[in-house]
Amino acid sequence: MQDARRGPLRVARWTGLEPATPGVTGRYSNRLSYHRALTRRDRRPGVGGVIGALRGRVKRAAAADLAAAPRGAMMAGGRGLGRAPGTEAAMLERLGTPGHETISTPDAEVLALLGRIAAAEPDPVFYEIGVGVGATTLPAARILDNRGRIVLFSREKDVRELAADLAALGFRNVDAAWGSPGATYSGYHFELARGFLAGALPPFDLAFLDGGHVFHLDAGAAAILKELCKPGGHILFDDYHWSLARSPTMNPAARPQTAKDYDARQIEAAQVEMVCRAIMDTDPRFRLERLAGSTAVYRRVAP
């Protein structure tokens, strides 16, 4: 999970409960959870059972995959897939562990849509912007079953760890070349632009943007994602209604630094919704198909 409270601000320790960026920088935002990190009362009503069942299936699948990993892939002491003793724990091993419970839930909307795409397309391309601990990435890899390509955007360290875990489980279709360095203003928005301008990123069938949840990061990312989306493809925006003011750990009362990083309007605004309304809804090539809880589902309907 990416946490904007790390780095020079040195405020508000990471709780594992927030998806959104507190800082103004890609360094902080690009380490956010991105995966269902809001408390349940902030999430979609009526689907708790579905989400819970999916979480259980993913955790069981992860455990089965880890158990089936080649001998030697799991190092002594649970240090991680393919890692030497003393190195940091692997990403997938964190699923469901203390401090990671709220980011261990896969995104049901993403997986359902990816399943339909995989049934119709021989080689689907899936972008995940913000990897958390791999809760959505692992079942996505299982759905694609080494077909197509999974392109990951998050902090370099997280992307490398998750890609190594998936490789140890036999998934060879993961592109880990687009992680962001730890510099203050690095971030997935810049990596997307760099890859697009270089012609190095493939057009995608489905992109899941569960990133910083602030306009200065996600507006640029959305603008580039639109150009990389195949006709008929989808872009999903997570946490459509989230705001800094509603956040239990990022509101100014809980974290005074927020009031210095953002003005009162930014704190109150649902910035993902702003991105969607300013960048997506004004583009006739895209149509909002549905708002599934806090996930906005857009489809490219014109070339």
ChimeraX commands (.cxc) that place a marker at each C-alpha (Angstrom):
marker #1 position 0.00,0.00,0.00 radius 0.5
marker #1 position 1.31,3.37,-0.90 radius 0.5
marker #1 position 1.34,5.83,1.93 radius 0.5
marker #1 position 1.72,9.53,1.44 radius 0.5
marker #1 position 2.67,10.06,5.03 radius 0.5
marker #1 position 6.10,8.62,4.43 radius 0.5
marker #1 position 9.04,10.78,3.49 radius 0.5
marker #1 position 9.98,14.28,4.56 radius 0.5
marker #1 position 6.60,15.21,6.06 radius 0.5
marker #1 position 7.04,12.66,8.87 radius 0.5
marker #1 position 3.46,12.84,10.05 radius 0.5
marker #1 position 0.67,10.38,10.77 radius 0.5
marker #1 position 2.04,6.87,10.67 radius 0.5
marker #1 position 0.65,4.48,8.08 radius 0.5
marker #1 position -2.45,2.68,9.29 radius 0.5
marker #1 position -3.24,0.61,6.20 radius 0.5
marker #1 position -6.76,2.03,6.13 radius 0.5
marker #1 position -6.53,4.69,3.45 radius 0.5
marker #1 position -6.40,4.53,-0.32 radius 0.5
marker #1 position -5.84,8.19,-0.97 radius 0.5
marker #1 position -2.81,10.37,-1.12 radius 0.5
marker #1 position -2.17,12.90,1.59 radius 0.5
marker #1 position 0.70,14.57,-0.19 radius 0.5
marker #1 position 1.14,16.57,-3.33 radius 0.5
marker #1 position 3.79,14.30,-4.73 radius 0.5
marker #1 position 3.96,11.19,-6.83 radius 0.5
marker #1 position 6.38,9.71,-4.33 radius 0.5
marker #1 position 3.74,9.63,-1.65 radius 0.5
marker #1 position 0.70,9.03,-3.79 radius 0.5
marker #1 position 2.33,6.28,-5.77 radius 0.5
marker #1 position 2.70,4.19,-2.62 radius 0.5
marker #1 position -0.99,4.22,-1.77 radius 0.5
marker #1 position -3.02,1.12,-1.30 radius 0.5
marker #1 position -5.34,1.58,-4.24 radius 0.5
marker #1 position -7.33,-1.51,-3.26 radius 0.5
marker #1 position -10.56,-1.18,-1.38 radius 0.5
marker #1 position -8.83,0.57,1.47 radius 0.5
marker #1 position -11.81,2.58,2.63 radius 0.5
marker #1 position -13.70,1.36,5.65 radius 0.5
marker #1 position -16.73,-0.73,4.86 radius 0.5
marker #1 position -19.13,2.09,5.63 radius 0.5
marker #1 position -17.53,4.01,2.75 radius 0.5
marker #1 position -17.95,1.15,0.35 radius 0.5
marker #1 position -20.74,-0.19,-1.74 radius 0.5
marker #1 position -23.80,-1.37,0.21 radius 0.5
marker #1 position -25.37,-4.72,-0.44 radius 0.5
marker #1 position -22.32,-6.44,-1.88 radius 0.5
marker #1 position -20.51,-7.24,1.32 radius 0.5
marker #1 position -21.24,-10.91,0.93 radius 0.5
marker #1 position -19.90,-10.97,-2.61 radius 0.5
marker #1 position -16.78,-9.07,-1.65 radius 0.5
marker #1 position -16.24,-11.29,1.38 radius 0.5
marker #1 position -16.60,-14.42,-0.70 radius 0.5
marker #1 position -14.17,-13.05,-3.28 radius 0.5
marker #1 position -11.70,-12.16,-0.56 radius 0.5
marker #1 position -11.88,-15.69,0.82 radius 0.5
marker #1 position -11.42,-17.26,-2.59 radius 0.5
marker #1 position -8.45,-15.04,-3.40 radius 0.5
marker #1 position -6.76,-15.74,-0.08 radius 0.5
marker #1 position -7.31,-19.48,-0.51 radius 0.5
marker #1 position -6.05,-19.28,-4.10 radius 0.5
marker #1 position -3.00,-17.36,-2.99 radius 0.5
marker #1 position -2.29,-19.91,-0.28 radius 0.5
marker #1 position -2.70,-22.75,-2.77 radius 0.5
marker #1 position -0.44,-21.03,-5.28 radius 0.5
marker #1 position 2.20,-20.38,-2.65 radius 0.5
marker #1 position 2.03,-23.99,-1.50 radius 0.5
marker #1 position 2.43,-25.17,-5.07 radius 0.5
marker #1 position 5.41,-22.92,-5.78 radius 0.5
marker #1 position 8.61,-24.70,-6.81 radius 0.5
marker #1 position 10.83,-25.98,-4.02 radius 0.5
marker #1 position 13.20,-23.25,-2.95 radius 0.5
marker #1 position 10.88,-20.49,-4.07 radius 0.5
marker #1 position 9.81,-19.88,-0.47 radius 0.5
marker #1 position 12.79,-18.97,1.63 radius 0.5
marker #1 position 13.28,-20.02,5.22 radius 0.5
marker #1 position 11.49,-17.92,7.78 radius 0.5
marker #1 position 8.77,-16.83,5.37 radius 0.5
marker #1 position 11.01,-14.18,3.86 radius 0.5
marker #1 position 9.38,-14.31,0.49 radius 0.5
marker #1 position 9.19,-15.98,-2.88 radius 0.5
marker #1 position 12.60,-16.23,-4.46 radius 0.5
marker #1 position 14.24,-13.92,-1.92 radius 0.5
marker #1 position 17.33,-14.39,0.15 radius 0.5
marker #1 position 17.05,-14.60,3.95 radius 0.5
marker #1 position 16.91,-11.17,5.50 radius 0.5
marker #1 position 15.10,-9.52,2.62 radius 0.5
marker #1 position 11.67,-7.94,2.94 radius 0.5
marker #1 position 8.59,-10.16,2.84 radius 0.5
marker #1 position 7.09,-10.81,-0.57 radius 0.5
marker #1 position 3.95,-8.93,-1.59 radius 0.5
marker #1 position 1.49,-11.80,-1.84 radius 0.5
marker #1 position 2.46,-13.11,1.58 radius 0.5
marker #1 position 0.97,-9.94,3.05 radius 0.5
marker #1 position -2.55,-10.77,1.88 radius 0.5
marker #1 position -4.82,-10.84,4.91 radius 0.5
marker #1 position -2.00,-10.19,7.39 radius 0.5
marker #1 position -2.31,-7.62,10.21 radius 0.5
marker #1 position -2.11,-4.12,8.82 radius 0.5
marker #1 position -3.11,-5.26,5.33 radius 0.5
marker #1 position -6.67,-6.53,5.91 radius 0.5
marker #1 position -8.40,-3.68,4.11 radius 0.5
marker #1 position -6.18,-3.94,1.04 radius 0.5
marker #1 position -6.53,-7.72,0.80 radius 0.5
marker #1 position -9.91,-7.50,-0.91 radius 0.5
marker #1 position -9.89,-7.89,-4.71 radius 0.5
marker #1 position -11.97,-5.56,-6.83 radius 0.5
marker #1 position -15.01,-7.57,-7.85 radius 0.5
marker #1 position -16.00,-5.18,-10.65 radius 0.5
marker #1 position -12.56,-5.44,-12.25 radius 0.5
marker #1 position -12.46,-9.22,-12.06 radius 0.5
marker #1 position -15.96,-9.70,-13.44 radius 0.5
marker #1 position -15.22,-7.44,-16.40 radius 0.5
marker #1 position -11.81,-8.98,-17.01 radius 0.5
marker #1 position -13.39,-12.42,-17.03 radius 0.5
marker #1 position -15.78,-11.35,-19.77 radius 0.5
marker #1 position -12.97,-9.76,-21.76 radius 0.5
marker #1 position -10.79,-12.87,-21.42 radius 0.5
marker #1 position -13.61,-15.02,-22.74 radius 0.5
marker #1 position -13.86,-12.88,-25.88 radius 0.5
marker #1 position -10.27,-11.79,-26.54 radius 0.5
marker #1 position -7.34,-14.15,-27.20 radius 0.5
marker #1 position -4.68,-11.86,-25.72 radius 0.5
marker #1 position -6.18,-9.23,-23.41 radius 0.5
marker #1 position -4.10,-6.36,-22.04 radius 0.5
marker #1 position -4.82,-5.29,-18.46 radius 0.5
marker #1 position -3.36,-2.18,-16.78 radius 0.5
marker #1 position -3.35,-1.93,-13.00 radius 0.5
marker #1 position -2.39,1.48,-11.65 radius 0.5
marker #1 position -1.59,0.93,-7.99 radius 0.5
marker #1 position -0.91,-2.64,-6.93 radius 0.5
marker #1 position -1.42,-2.64,-3.16 radius 0.5
marker #1 position -0.37,-6.11,-2.03 radius 0.5
marker #1 position -1.60,-7.85,-5.19 radius 0.5
marker #1 position -5.13,-8.61,-4.05 radius 0.5
marker #1 position -6.57,-7.84,-7.48 radius 0.5
marker #1 position -3.43,-8.67,-9.47 radius 0.5
marker #1 position -3.27,-12.32,-8.42 radius 0.5
marker #1 position -6.83,-13.28,-9.44 radius 0.5
marker #1 position -6.41,-11.19,-12.62 radius 0.5
marker #1 position -3.33,-13.25,-13.47 radius 0.5
marker #1 position -5.27,-16.43,-12.82 radius 0.5
marker #1 position -8.08,-15.25,-15.11 radius 0.5
marker #1 position -5.68,-14.48,-17.96 radius 0.5
marker #1 position -3.66,-17.66,-17.32 radius 0.5
marker #1 position -0.54,-16.34,-19.08 radius 0.5
marker #1 position -2.48,-14.96,-22.01 radius 0.5
marker #1 position -2.06,-11.35,-23.02 radius 0.5
marker #1 position -0.24,-8.92,-20.79 radius 0.5
marker #1 position -0.56,-7.40,-17.31 radius 0.5
marker #1 position 1.09,-3.98,-17.05 radius 0.5
marker #1 position 1.72,-2.72,-13.52 radius 0.5
marker #1 position 2.14,0.88,-12.39 radius 0.5
marker #1 position 3.11,1.67,-8.82 radius 0.5
marker #1 position 6.31,2.31,-6.91 radius 0.5
marker #1 position 9.30,0.45,-8.38 radius 0.5
marker #1 position 9.91,-1.64,-5.30 radius 0.5
marker #1 position 6.30,-2.79,-5.09 radius 0.5
marker #1 position 6.08,-3.58,-8.78 radius 0.5
marker #1 position 9.30,-5.60,-8.68 radius 0.5
marker #1 position 8.24,-7.58,-5.61 radius 0.5
marker #1 position 4.80,-8.38,-6.95 radius 0.5
marker #1 position 6.13,-9.34,-10.40 radius 0.5
marker #1 position 8.69,-11.64,-8.76 radius 0.5
marker #1 position 5.96,-13.31,-6.70 radius 0.5
marker #1 position 3.82,-13.87,-9.77 radius 0.5
marker #1 position 6.78,-15.18,-11.77 radius 0.5
marker #1 position 7.52,-17.68,-8.99 radius 0.5
marker #1 position 3.93,-18.88,-9.33 radius 0.5
marker #1 position 4.40,-19.40,-13.06 radius 0.5
marker #1 position 2.83,-16.20,-14.42 radius 0.5
marker #1 position 5.06,-14.95,-17.23 radius 0.5
marker #1 position 2.87,-12.22,-18.76 radius 0.5
marker #1 position 3.56,-9.46,-16.21 radius 0.5
marker #1 position 5.23,-6.25,-17.41 radius 0.5
marker #1 position 7.11,-4.73,-14.45 radius 0.5
marker #1 position 9.00,-2.06,-16.39 radius 0.5
marker #1 position 6.82,0.88,-15.34 radius 0.5
marker #1 position 7.39,1.28,-11.62 radius 0.5
marker #1 position 8.00,4.79,-10.34 radius 0.5
marker #1 position 11.25,5.79,-8.60 radius 0.5
marker #1 position 11.11,7.15,-5.08 radius 0.5
marker #1 position 11.82,10.76,-6.03 radius 0.5
marker #1 position 9.42,13.34,-4.62 radius 0.5
marker #1 position 7.53,14.07,-7.83 radius 0.5
marker #1 position 7.76,10.65,-9.45 radius 0.5
marker #1 position 4.53,8.81,-10.09 radius 0.5
marker #1 position 2.40,6.66,-12.34 radius 0.5
marker #1 position 1.12,9.74,-14.20 radius 0.5
marker #1 position 4.64,10.43,-15.48 radius 0.5
marker #1 position 5.35,6.78,-16.32 radius 0.5
marker #1 position 2.15,6.58,-18.35 radius 0.5
marker #1 position 3.05,9.74,-20.27 radius 0.5
marker #1 position 6.62,8.60,-20.84 radius 0.5
marker #1 position 5.54,5.20,-22.14 radius 0.5
marker #1 position 2.82,6.66,-24.35 radius 0.5
marker #1 position 5.11,9.21,-25.99 radius 0.5
marker #1 position 7.76,6.56,-26.60 radius 0.5
marker #1 position 5.22,4.21,-28.18 radius 0.5
marker #1 position 6.29,1.60,-25.64 radius 0.5
marker #1 position 2.94,0.87,-24.02 radius 0.5
marker #1 position 0.42,-1.45,-25.68 radius 0.5
marker #1 position -3.22,-0.46,-26.16 radius 0.5
marker #1 position -5.28,-2.03,-23.39 radius 0.5
marker #1 position -8.66,-3.71,-23.03 radius 0.5
marker #1 position -9.10,-2.81,-19.36 radius 0.5
marker #1 position -7.39,-0.33,-17.04 radius 0.5
marker #1 position -8.03,-0.03,-13.31 radius 0.5
marker #1 position -7.02,3.32,-11.82 radius 0.5
marker #1 position -6.94,3.02,-8.05 radius 0.5
marker #1 position -4.19,5.52,-7.44 radius 0.5
marker #1 position -3.67,8.75,-5.57 radius 0.5
marker #1 position -7.30,9.88,-5.73 radius 0.5
marker #1 position -6.24,13.50,-6.19 radius 0.5
marker #1 position -6.68,15.63,-9.27 radius 0.5
marker #1 position -3.06,16.55,-9.92 radius 0.5
marker #1 position -2.12,12.88,-10.29 radius 0.5
marker #1 position -5.21,11.25,-11.72 radius 0.5
marker #1 position -6.17,13.88,-14.29 radius 0.5
marker #1 position -2.90,13.39,-16.16 radius 0.5
marker #1 position -3.15,9.63,-15.82 radius 0.5
marker #1 position -6.71,9.66,-17.18 radius 0.5
marker #1 position -5.73,11.80,-20.16 radius 0.5
marker #1 position -3.06,9.30,-21.18 radius 0.5
marker #1 position -5.18,6.25,-20.44 radius 0.5
marker #1 position -7.85,7.53,-22.81 radius 0.5
marker #1 position -5.37,7.50,-25.68 radius 0.5
marker #1 position -4.18,3.98,-24.87 radius 0.5
marker #1 position -7.64,2.47,-24.51 radius 0.5
marker #1 position -8.75,0.22,-27.36 radius 0.5
marker #1 position -12.14,0.93,-28.97 radius 0.5
marker #1 position -14.56,-1.06,-26.85 radius 0.5
marker #1 position -12.09,-1.07,-23.96 radius 0.5
marker #1 position -12.81,0.01,-20.40 radius 0.5
marker #1 position -11.29,2.34,-17.81 radius 0.5
marker #1 position -12.38,1.91,-14.19 radius 0.5
marker #1 position -11.91,4.64,-11.58 radius 0.5
marker #1 position -11.97,3.53,-7.97 radius 0.5
marker #1 position -13.23,5.58,-4.99 radius 0.5
marker #1 position -15.33,7.99,-7.02 radius 0.5
marker #1 position -16.88,9.60,-3.92 radius 0.5
marker #1 position -13.83,9.64,-1.64 radius 0.5
marker #1 position -12.53,12.91,-0.21 radius 0.5
marker #1 position -9.86,14.00,2.20 radius 0.5
marker #1 position -12.55,15.45,4.45 radius 0.5
marker #1 position -14.30,12.07,4.76 radius 0.5
marker #1 position -11.12,10.15,5.38 radius 0.5
marker #1 position -10.77,8.96,8.97 radius 0.5
marker #1 position -6.99,9.34,8.86 radius 0.5
marker #1 position -6.44,12.07,6.26 radius 0.5
marker #1 position -8.93,14.72,7.38 radius 0.5
marker #1 position -7.23,17.77,8.93 radius 0.5
marker #1 position -8.38,16.90,12.44 radius 0.5
marker #1 position -6.59,13.56,12.24 radius 0.5
marker #1 position -3.64,14.87,10.22 radius 0.5
marker #1 position -3.01,18.63,10.49 radius 0.5
marker #1 position -0.49,18.49,7.63 radius 0.5
marker #1 position -3.40,17.91,5.24 radius 0.5
marker #1 position -4.55,21.50,5.82 radius 0.5
marker #1 position -1.09,22.69,4.75 radius 0.5
marker #1 position -0.88,20.43,1.70 radius 0.5
marker #1 position -4.39,21.23,0.42 radius 0.5
marker #1 position -6.76,24.16,0.60 radius 0.5
marker #1 position -10.26,23.82,2.01 radius 0.5
marker #1 position -11.83,23.28,-1.42 radius 0.5
marker #1 position -9.47,20.43,-2.25 radius 0.5
marker #1 position -10.11,18.81,1.11 radius 0.5
marker #1 position -13.87,18.83,0.63 radius 0.5
marker #1 position -13.87,17.82,-3.04 radius 0.5
marker #1 position -14.34,14.28,-4.33 radius 0.5
marker #1 position -11.34,14.60,-6.63 radius 0.5
marker #1 position -11.79,11.33,-8.53 radius 0.5
marker #1 position -15.28,12.52,-9.44 radius 0.5
marker #1 position -13.74,15.79,-10.61 radius 0.5
marker #1 position -11.34,13.88,-12.86 radius 0.5
marker #1 position -14.19,11.86,-14.32 radius 0.5
marker #1 position -16.38,14.87,-14.95 radius 0.5
marker #1 position -13.60,17.05,-16.40 radius 0.5
marker #1 position -11.58,14.47,-18.36 radius 0.5
marker #1 position -13.92,11.58,-19.14 radius 0.5
marker #1 position -17.46,12.97,-19.35 radius 0.5
marker #1 position -16.40,15.71,-21.77 radius 0.5
marker #1 position -14.92,13.23,-24.25 radius 0.5
marker #1 position -17.52,11.87,-26.71 radius 0.5
marker #1 position -15.36,8.80,-27.31 radius 0.5
marker #1 position -16.19,7.55,-23.81 radius 0.5
marker #1 position -19.43,6.70,-22.04 radius 0.5
marker #1 position -20.05,6.17,-18.36 radius 0.5
marker #1 position -21.64,2.73,-18.36 radius 0.5
marker #1 position -22.39,2.57,-14.66 radius 0.5
marker #1 position -21.36,3.69,-11.24 radius 0.5
marker #1 position -20.94,0.46,-9.31 radius 0.5
marker #1 position -20.75,1.60,-5.72 radius 0.5
marker #1 position -17.67,3.83,-5.74 radius 0.5
marker #1 position -16.24,2.47,-9.00 radius 0.5
marker #1 position -16.96,4.44,-12.18 radius 0.5
marker #1 position -16.94,2.20,-15.26 radius 0.5
marker #1 position -16.19,3.92,-18.57 radius 0.5
marker #1 position -16.21,2.31,-22.01 radius 0.5
marker #1 position -14.65,3.64,-25.20 radius 0.5
marker #1 position -17.50,3.74,-27.68 radius 0.5
marker #1 position -15.81,5.55,-30.58 radius 0.5
marker #1 position -12.34,5.43,-32.22 radius 0.5
marker link #1:1,2 radius 0.2
marker link #1:2,3 radius 0.2
marker link #1:3,4 radius 0.2
marker link #1:4,5 radius 0.2
marker link #1:5,6 radius 0.2
marker link #1:6,7 radius 0.2
marker link #1:7,8 radius 0.2
marker link #1:8,9 radius 0.2
marker link #1:9,10 radius 0.2
marker link #1:10,11 radius 0.2
marker link #1:11,12 radius 0.2
marker link #1:12,13 radius 0.2
marker link #1:13,14 radius 0.2
marker link #1:14,15 radius 0.2
marker link #1:15,16 radius 0.2
marker link #1:16,17 radius 0.2
marker link #1:17,18 radius 0.2
marker link #1:18,19 radius 0.2
marker link #1:19,20 radius 0.2
marker link #1:20,21 radius 0.2
marker link #1:21,22 radius 0.2
marker link #1:22,23 radius 0.2
marker link #1:23,24 radius 0.2
marker link #1:24,25 radius 0.2
marker link #1:25,26 radius 0.2
marker link #1:26,27 radius 0.2
marker link #1:27,28 radius 0.2
marker link #1:28,29 radius 0.2
marker link #1:29,30 radius 0.2
marker link #1:30,31 radius 0.2
marker link #1:31,32 radius 0.2
marker link #1:32,33 radius 0.2
marker link #1:33,34 radius 0.2
marker link #1:34,35 radius 0.2
marker link #1:35,36 radius 0.2
marker link #1:36,37 radius 0.2
marker link #1:37,38 radius 0.2
marker link #1:38,39 radius 0.2
marker link #1:39,40 radius 0.2
marker link #1:40,41 radius 0.2
marker link #1:41,42 radius 0.2
marker link #1:42,43 radius 0.2
marker link #1:43,44 radius 0.2
marker link #1:44,45 radius 0.2
marker link #1:45,46 radius 0.2
marker link #1:46,47 radius 0.2
marker link #1:47,48 radius 0.2
marker link #1:48,49 radius 0.2
marker link #1:49,50 radius 0.2
marker link #1:50,51 radius 0.2
marker link #1:51,52 radius 0.2
marker link #1:52,53 radius 0.2
marker link #1:53,54 radius 0.2
marker link #1:54,55 radius 0.2
marker link #1:55,56 radius 0.2
marker link #1:56,57 radius 0.2
marker link #1:57,58 radius 0.2
marker link #1:58,59 radius 0.2
marker link #1:59,60 radius 0.2
marker link #1:60,61 radius 0.2
marker link #1:61,62 radius 0.2
marker link #1:62,63 radius 0.2
marker link #1:63,64 radius 0.2
marker link #1:64,65 radius 0.2
marker link #1:65,66 radius 0.2
marker link #1:66,67 radius 0.2
marker link #1:67,68 radius 0.2
marker link #1:68,69 radius 0.2
marker link #1:69,70 radius 0.2
marker link #1:70,71 radius 0.2
marker link #1:71,72 radius 0.2
marker link #1:72,73 radius 0.2
marker link #1:73,74 radius 0.2
marker link #1:74,75 radius 0.2
marker link #1:75,76 radius 0.2
marker link #1:76,77 radius 0.2
marker link #1:77,78 radius 0.2
marker link #1:78,79 radius 0.2
marker link #1:79,80 radius 0.2
marker link #1:80,81 radius 0.2
marker link #1:81,82 radius 0.2
marker link #1:82,83 radius 0.2
marker link #1:83,84 radius 0.2
marker link #1:84,85 radius 0.2
marker link #1:85,86 radius 0.2
marker link #1:86,87 radius 0.2
marker link #1:87,88 radius 0.2
marker link #1:88,89 radius 0.2
marker link #1:89,90 radius 0.2
marker link #1:90,91 radius 0.2
marker link #1:91,92 radius 0.2
marker link #1:92,93 radius 0.2
marker link #1:93,94 radius 0.2
marker link #1:94,95 radius 0.2
marker link #1:95,96 radius 0.2
marker link #1:96,97 radius 0.2
marker link #1:97,98 radius 0.2
marker link #1:98,99 radius 0.2
marker link #1:99,100 radius 0.2
marker link #1:100,101 radius 0.2
marker link #1:101,102 radius 0.2
marker link #1:102,103 radius 0.2
marker link #1:103,104 radius 0.2
marker link #1:104,105 radius 0.2
marker link #1:105,106 radius 0.2
marker link #1:106,107 radius 0.2
marker link #1:107,108 radius 0.2
marker link #1:108,109 radius 0.2
marker link #1:109,110 radius 0.2
marker link #1:110,111 radius 0.2
marker link #1:111,112 radius 0.2
marker link #1:112,113 radius 0.2
marker link #1:113,114 radius 0.2
marker link #1:114,115 radius 0.2
marker link #1:115,116 radius 0.2
marker link #1:116,117 radius 0.2
marker link #1:117,118 radius 0.2
marker link #1:118,119 radius 0.2
marker link #1:119,120 radius 0.2
marker link #1:120,121 radius 0.2
marker link #1:121,122 radius 0.2
marker link #1:122,123 radius 0.2
marker link #1:123,124 radius 0.2
marker link #1:124,125 radius 0.2
marker link #1:125,126 radius 0.2
marker link #1:126,127 radius 0.2
marker link #1:127,128 radius 0.2
marker link #1:128,129 radius 0.2
marker link #1:129,130 radius 0.2
marker link #1:130,131 radius 0.2
marker link #1:131,132 radius 0.2
marker link #1:132,133 radius 0.2
marker link #1:133,134 radius 0.2
marker link #1:134,135 radius 0.2
marker link #1:135,136 radius 0.2
marker link #1:136,137 radius 0.2
marker link #1:137,138 radius 0.2
marker link #1:138,139 radius 0.2
marker link #1:139,140 radius 0.2
marker link #1:140,141 radius 0.2
marker link #1:141,142 radius 0.2
marker link #1:142,143 radius 0.2
marker link #1:143,144 radius 0.2
marker link #1:144,145 radius 0.2
marker link #1:145,146 radius 0.2
marker link #1:146,147 radius 0.2
marker link #1:147,148 radius 0.2
marker link #1:148,149 radius 0.2
marker link #1:149,150 radius 0.2
marker link #1:150,151 radius 0.2
marker link #1:151,152 radius 0.2
marker link #1:152,153 radius 0.2
marker link #1:153,154 radius 0.2
marker link #1:154,155 radius 0.2
marker link #1:155,156 radius 0.2
marker link #1:156,157 radius 0.2
marker link #1:157,158 radius 0.2
marker link #1:158,159 radius 0.2
marker link #1:159,160 radius 0.2
marker link #1:160,161 radius 0.2
marker link #1:161,162 radius 0.2
marker link #1:162,163 radius 0.2
marker link #1:163,164 radius 0.2
marker link #1:164,165 radius 0.2
marker link #1:165,166 radius 0.2
marker link #1:166,167 radius 0.2
marker link #1:167,168 radius 0.2
marker link #1:168,169 radius 0.2
marker link #1:169,170 radius 0.2
marker link #1:170,171 radius 0.2
marker link #1:171,172 radius 0.2
marker link #1:172,173 radius 0.2
marker link #1:173,174 radius 0.2
marker link #1:174,175 radius 0.2
marker link #1:175,176 radius 0.2
marker link #1:176,177 radius 0.2
marker link #1:177,178 radius 0.2
marker link #1:178,179 radius 0.2
marker link #1:179,180 radius 0.2
marker link #1:180,181 radius 0.2
marker link #1:181,182 radius 0.2
marker link #1:182,183 radius 0.2
marker link #1:183,184 radius 0.2
marker link #1:184,185 radius 0.2
marker link #1:185,186 radius 0.2
marker link #1:186,187 radius 0.2
marker link #1:187,188 radius 0.2
marker link #1:188,189 radius 0.2
marker link #1:189,190 radius 0.2
marker link #1:190,191 radius 0.2
marker link #1:191,192 radius 0.2
marker link #1:192,193 radius 0.2
marker link #1:193,194 radius 0.2
marker link #1:194,195 radius 0.2
marker link #1:195,196 radius 0.2
marker link #1:196,197 radius 0.2
marker link #1:197,198 radius 0.2
marker link #1:198,199 radius 0.2
marker link #1:199,200 radius 0.2
marker link #1:200,201 radius 0.2
marker link #1:201,202 radius 0.2
marker link #1:202,203 radius 0.2
marker link #1:203,204 radius 0.2
marker link #1:204,205 radius 0.2
marker link #1:205,206 radius 0.2
marker link #1:206,207 radius 0.2
marker link #1:207,208 radius 0.2
marker link #1:208,209 radius 0.2
marker link #1:209,210 radius 0.2
marker link #1:210,211 radius 0.2
marker link #1:211,212 radius 0.2
marker link #1:212,213 radius 0.2
marker link #1:213,214 radius 0.2
marker link #1:214,215 radius 0.2
marker link #1:215,216 radius 0.2
marker link #1:216,217 radius 0.2
marker link #1:217,218 radius 0.2
marker link #1:218,219 radius 0.2
marker link #1:219,220 radius 0.2
marker link #1:220,221 radius 0.2
marker link #1:221,222 radius 0.2
marker link #1:222,223 radius 0.2
marker link #1:223,224 radius 0.2
marker link #1:224,225 radius 0.2
marker link #1:225,226 radius 0.2
marker link #1:226,227 radius 0.2
marker link #1:227,228 radius 0.2
marker link #1:228,229 radius 0.2
marker link #1:229,230 radius 0.2
marker link #1:230,231 radius 0.2
marker link #1:231,232 radius 0.2
marker link #1:232,233 radius 0.2
marker link #1:233,234 radius 0.2
marker link #1:234,235 radius 0.2
marker link #1:235,236 radius 0.2
marker link #1:236,237 radius 0.2
marker link #1:237,238 radius 0.2
marker link #1:238,239 radius 0.2
marker link #1:239,240 radius 0.2
marker link #1:240,241 radius 0.2
marker link #1:241,242 radius 0.2
marker link #1:242,243 radius 0.2
marker link #1:243,244 radius 0.2
marker link #1:244,245 radius 0.2
marker link #1:245,246 radius 0.2
marker link #1:246,247 radius 0.2
marker link #1:247,248 radius 0.2
marker link #1:248,249 radius 0.2
marker link #1:249,250 radius 0.2
marker link #1:250,251 radius 0.2
marker link #1:251,252 radius 0.2
marker link #1:252,253 radius 0.2
marker link #1:253,254 radius 0.2
marker link #1:254,255 radius 0.2
marker link #1:255,256 radius 0.2
marker link #1:256,257 radius 0.2
marker link #1:257,258 radius 0.2
marker link #1:258,259 radius 0.2
marker link #1:259,260 radius 0.2
marker link #1:260,261 radius 0.2
marker link #1:261,262 radius 0.2
marker link #1:262,263 radius 0.2
marker link #1:263,264 radius 0.2
marker link #1:264,265 radius 0.2
marker link #1:265,266 radius 0.2
marker link #1:266,267 radius 0.2
marker link #1:267,268 radius 0.2
marker link #1:268,269 radius 0.2
marker link #1:269,270 radius 0.2
marker link #1:270,271 radius 0.2
marker link #1:271,272 radius 0.2
marker link #1:272,273 radius 0.2
marker link #1:273,274 radius 0.2
marker link #1:274,275 radius 0.2
marker link #1:275,276 radius 0.2
marker link #1:276,277 radius 0.2
marker link #1:277,278 radius 0.2
marker link #1:278,279 radius 0.2
marker link #1:279,280 radius 0.2
marker link #1:280,281 radius 0.2
marker link #1:281,282 radius 0.2
marker link #1:282,283 radius 0.2
marker link #1:283,284 radius 0.2
marker link #1:284,285 radius 0.2
marker link #1:285,286 radius 0.2
marker link #1:286,287 radius 0.2
marker link #1:287,288 radius 0.2
marker link #1:288,289 radius 0.2
marker link #1:289,290 radius 0.2
marker link #1:290,291 radius 0.2
marker link #1:291,292 radius 0.2
marker link #1:292,293 radius 0.2
marker link #1:293,294 radius 0.2
marker link #1:294,295 radius 0.2
marker link #1:295,296 radius 0.2
marker link #1:296,297 radius 0.2
marker link #1:297,298 radius 0.2
marker link #1:298,299 radius 0.2
marker link #1:299,300 radius 0.2
marker link #1:300,301 radius 0.2
marker link #1:301,302 radius 0.2
marker link #1:302,303 radius 0.2
view
